[in-house]
Amino acid sequence: MSSSLGSKIRDLRIEKGLTQGELGENLVTPSMISQIEADKANPSQRLLRALAERLQTPVEFFMTDMHTKAEQTTALKMARNHILEGEFQEATVLLEELLESPAPHLQRMEMSMELANCYTTLKRYERAQELYDEVLLGAIRDDQRSLVVQCYNKLGDVQFKMQHFNLAKHYWNKAENSLEQSRLSDQTLAAQIQLNLGIINARLNFFEEALKHYAEANTLLRGSLHMERIGDVYHGLGRLYKEMGQYKLAAEYTHDAITMFKSLNRLKQSFDVRLNLGNIRTLEGKFDDAMQLFQDCLEGYTLYGNQESIANVHCEIARLMLAKKQPDDAKVACETALRMVEPETAVAADTYVVLSNIAMQKRDFADARKWLQMAIEIFKEQEMTTLVVNCQSRLSEIYAAEGAKDEALDAMTQAFDLLKASINEMTM
């Protein structure tokens, strides 16, 4: 016999030869009996005693199930309170226990999604991916189309955070296609997917495609109350136009993003955007403005950021010093950045690229190649193909400056092969 309260009532009713109407006669409607048997409704103590009497069964037979159900409901509420308080580790312990033997009245897929979100926040990406995959299979099986789209979107988030950019784009494309096919009218989710596709295409240097997705996200968000998402769109456009060399547009969107995040009291995000504006000012040759922005970021990240964010600012200061033809000061800033991060991180790799450029400014080709090779190894390990291609192209330029034509050609060929393989992978 099944172990849940509803299943026990149903099995005993069938065993006694009663219909749902007969069991609930003068007590509740047949519809309520159906919901109780499906564990979608809880009987009161009084009703449970009446049903037990009608089923000629001691009420104690059902009480264990009632207590277990109440305990699990309480545990789920506690887990959700932990999530609201930002106590994700505590929430994972409770949710994992609930998923080991969930009561039928609890939604397993809903709990799995909540648990996966916690693991994503805790940077335990493999477990998060495992849970999202599990929910995705169930959602496809049960034709829960909105949940299918959400799972694809979340899987894209996980891959992006793991810096598997091609896979992130794959999942976000799946999310976009699934949303279109399902004909769901969830504009908030649609805008988030378009924003994600804008970010990933910009990261992969597909600028025109990125602009298309940012424009679509902006259209979907226009007139909404999702001000933070609108700020994210402006920030993304600022970064994108910077990469495209359109600094005036980049600065305009970046200023809009700063204003948006400050008004929402999202101080950490506002400093992320200021950092991008500092980069723009460096590229424009407005070095004093850039340095002031970087100093503001250092102060802000000391309060609201982390070591990696601070190290990233020092890396950008190094780029600024290099632009001012002050390689020694640039090297000092790089050394400061590297002291603050692990040697295999993306920030470290960015700093190695700057050190390579410093060496090139000094015509020290050996050091320029050494630092660039170190950056390439990290970018390869993190599957950041676009950055590997950029570094390989730069390596080719260094060899060419040395007069090593064969090595220059070989480095450029590797860059081309990587780019071609990346494009093939994304179109498969």
Helices and strands as residue ranges (DSSP letters): H 5-16, H 20-24, H 30-37, H 45-54, H 60-84, H 88-100, H 108-121, H 125-141, H 145-161, H 165-182, H 187-203, H 207-221, H 227-243, H 247-263, H 267-284, H 287-304, H 307-323, H 327-339, H 346-361, H 365-381, H 385-402, H 405-427
